[in-house]
Amino acid sequence: MTNRIDQPHKLDLVGNPVRISGIGTGHEATLQYRVGDGHDEVTGHFSVGGGAGEHGQFQVQADVGRAAFKLDRLLVQVFEKSPKDGSEINLVSVPVIYGPRIVKGYYGYREHKVVKGDTLSSISKAFYGDASLFNRIVRANPDQISDPDKIMPGQVLRIPIGS
């Protein structure tokens, strides 16, 4: 094993700061992180392990509040810089959904289990008071909703909540 990201999980709905944790090892006990959408990114580094091949736990908070992200989907990456040439090695990546791009003042989400007769518009009306805001739910659940006209009883949807 080289590096592993345990949090966030694939397509988790995250806010600011993005909390990154896992297990890793790096040259001189240093690893790098990057959180970005291809338009902007936030980077940093942290210490892990003993520096001579030992693995250790890590937990960092990436403050992405000033980033100018244009997309909902971000890529969280952890990697080591090669001592030979400075290239990125042992890179691990996790795609996530950035809640503050979906709702202003994002602080978390509620879960809604779809029942027979539900529509995204009716769910949006119940949670936001406005049926036309159903796209927020679609954006927060890209792994579950490929067609906004087709949700199924039993699906558990994330409903992003903000101020």
C-alpha positions as CSV (number, residue, x, y, z in Angstrom):
1,M,0.0,0.0,0.0
2,T,1.2,3.5,-0.7
3,N,-1.5,6.2,-0.1
4,R,-5.2,5.9,0.6
5,I,-8.0,8.4,1.0
6,D,-10.6,7.1,3.4
7,Q,-12.6,10.4,3.6
8,P,-14.3,11.8,1.5
9,H,-15.8,8.8,-0.3
10,K,-16.5,8.8,-4.0
11,L,-19.2,11.4,-4.9
12,D,-19.7,12.5,-1.2
13,L,-21.4,15.8,-0.9
14,V,-18.8,18.0,0.8
15,G,-18.6,21.6,2.0
16,N,-15.9,24.0,3.1
17,P,-13.5,23.0,4.5
18,V,-13.0,19.7,2.6
19,R,-11.9,17.2,5.2
20,I,-9.4,14.7,3.8
21,S,-8.2,11.7,5.8
22,G,-6.5,8.4,5.1
23,I,-3.3,6.5,5.4
24,G,-0.1,7.3,3.6
25,T,3.6,7.6,3.3
26,G,5.8,10.1,1.6
27,H,9.4,11.2,0.9
28,E,10.7,12.8,4.1
29,A,7.2,12.1,5.6
30,T,5.5,14.8,3.4
31,L,2.5,14.4,1.1
32,Q,0.7,16.9,-1.0
33,Y,-3.0,17.5,-1.5
34,R,-5.0,19.2,-4.2
35,V,-8.7,20.0,-4.5
36,G,-9.9,21.3,-7.8
37,D,-12.3,21.3,-10.7
38,G,-10.0,21.9,-13.6
39,H,-10.6,25.7,-13.4
40,D,-9.2,26.4,-10.0
41,E,-7.6,24.5,-7.2
42,V,-6.4,24.6,-3.7
43,T,-3.1,22.9,-2.8
44,G,-1.1,22.2,0.3
45,H,1.1,19.7,2.1
46,F,1.2,17.8,5.3
47,S,3.4,15.3,7.3
48,V,2.6,11.6,7.6
49,G,4.5,8.6,8.9
50,G,8.1,8.6,9.8
51,G,9.7,9.4,6.5
52,A,11.4,6.1,5.8
53,G,8.6,4.0,4.4
54,E,6.4,4.0,7.4
55,H,2.7,4.5,6.9
56,G,0.7,6.8,9.2
57,Q,-2.8,8.3,9.4
58,F,-3.5,11.8,8.2
59,Q,-6.3,14.2,8.5
60,V,-6.3,17.7,6.9
61,Q,-8.8,20.4,6.2
62,A,-8.5,22.0,2.8
63,D,-10.0,25.6,3.0
64,V,-11.5,26.0,-0.4
65,G,-13.7,29.0,0.4
66,R,-11.8,31.4,-1.8
67,A,-11.5,29.1,-4.8
68,A,-13.4,30.1,-7.9
69,F,-14.8,26.7,-8.8
70,K,-17.0,26.6,-11.8
71,L,-18.2,23.0,-11.5
72,D,-20.1,21.0,-8.9
73,R,-17.7,18.1,-9.2
74,L,-14.3,18.4,-7.6
75,L,-11.3,16.0,-7.5
76,V,-9.6,15.5,-4.2
77,Q,-6.1,14.2,-4.7
78,V,-3.2,13.1,-2.4
79,F,0.2,12.4,-3.8
80,E,3.9,12.4,-3.2
81,K,6.5,14.5,-5.0
82,S,9.3,12.3,-6.4
83,P,12.7,13.1,-4.7
84,K,14.3,12.3,-8.1
85,D,12.5,14.8,-10.4
86,G,9.6,16.4,-8.4
87,S,7.0,14.6,-10.5
88,E,3.8,13.4,-8.8
89,I,3.9,9.8,-7.7
90,N,1.6,7.5,-5.7
91,L,-1.4,9.7,-6.7
92,V,-4.8,8.8,-5.4
93,S,-8.0,10.7,-6.5
94,V,-11.6,10.8,-5.3
95,P,-14.3,12.7,-7.1
96,V,-16.7,14.6,-4.8
97,I,-19.7,17.0,-5.2
98,Y,-19.2,20.5,-3.8
99,G,-22.4,21.5,-1.9
100,P,-21.7,25.3,-1.9
101,R,-22.0,25.3,-5.7
102,I,-25.5,23.9,-5.4
103,V,-27.0,25.9,-2.5
104,K,-25.9,29.2,-1.0
105,G,-24.7,28.7,2.6
106,Y,-24.4,25.0,2.2
107,Y,-23.9,23.2,5.6
108,G,-25.1,19.7,5.0
109,Y,-27.9,17.6,3.5
110,R,-31.0,15.7,4.5
111,E,-31.9,12.3,3.1
112,H,-35.2,11.6,1.4
113,K,-36.4,8.0,0.6
114,V,-38.4,8.1,-2.6
115,V,-41.9,6.7,-2.3
116,K,-44.5,5.9,-5.0
117,G,-45.9,9.1,-6.4
118,D,-42.9,11.3,-5.6
119,T,-41.4,13.5,-8.2
120,L,-38.4,15.7,-8.0
121,S,-40.7,18.7,-8.2
122,S,-42.8,17.5,-5.3
123,I,-39.6,16.7,-3.2
124,S,-38.2,20.2,-4.1
125,K,-41.5,21.8,-3.1
126,A,-41.4,20.0,0.3
127,F,-37.8,20.9,1.1
128,Y,-37.3,24.2,-0.6
129,G,-40.8,25.6,-0.9
130,D,-40.3,25.8,-4.6
131,A,-40.9,23.0,-7.1
132,S,-38.7,24.6,-9.7
133,L,-35.5,24.1,-7.6
134,F,-35.5,20.3,-8.3
135,N,-32.2,20.7,-10.2
136,R,-30.4,21.1,-6.8
137,I,-31.4,17.5,-6.0
138,V,-30.3,16.3,-9.4
139,R,-26.9,18.0,-9.1
140,A,-26.4,16.5,-5.6
141,N,-27.1,12.9,-6.8
142,P,-25.3,12.4,-10.1
143,D,-24.8,8.7,-9.3
144,Q,-28.5,8.1,-8.8
145,I,-30.3,10.5,-11.2
146,S,-29.5,10.2,-14.8
147,D,-33.0,11.3,-16.0
148,P,-34.9,13.8,-13.8
149,D,-38.2,12.3,-14.9
150,K,-37.2,8.9,-13.6
151,I,-36.8,8.4,-9.9
152,M,-37.7,5.1,-8.3
153,P,-39.3,4.2,-4.9
154,G,-36.6,3.1,-2.5
155,Q,-33.9,5.5,-3.8
156,V,-32.4,7.6,-1.0
157,L,-31.6,11.1,-2.3
158,R,-29.5,13.8,-0.7
159,I,-31.2,17.1,-0.4
160,P,-28.6,19.8,0.0
161,I,-29.4,22.4,2.7
162,G,-28.1,25.9,3.1
163,S,-28.8,29.2,4.7
